[in-house]
């Protein structure tokens, strides 16, 4: 979690002017997390 937070902070430092790119990046990360958790739940429920 700390590495992700520092990565986002460094990403924000590089793009101080373009704050919209950070929002889009966070949205993408959130969508990827949702898809990953959904696939994990499906994979674990398949054997049952």
N, C-alpha and C positions, 0 to 999 in steps of 0.2 A: 504493500500500500504506500509506503514512504517513497519508494522508487517512482511509482506512478505519479505521486503528488509533486515530486521534484521535477519530473519530466514535464508535467503540465506547467509548472512555474517557469522552467527554463524556456518552454515553448511560448509562454506569455511574454517573457522578457524579449525574445527575438521579434515577436509580433505585437509590440505595444500599440502601434497605430491601427492595425487591422484586428480589432477585437472580435469581429464577426467570425473569423476563421477559427478562433478558440471555441466559440459556441458550437459551430458545426462539427469540430473535432470531438467535443464532449458528447454531442448527439450521436455521432458515429460510434464512439466507444460504448455508449449506453445501448444502442441497437445491437451491436456485436455481442455484448454481454447477455442481452435478452435472448438472442438466437442461440448462443452457446448453452445457456442454462436450459432452454427449451429442448435442445437436442440431447443434453445430458439426461433430462427427465424422461424423454422418450426412450433413450437407450436403456435406462435402468428399469423402465416399466415393461419393456419388450419381453425379458425372460419370465416375468411373473405371469 
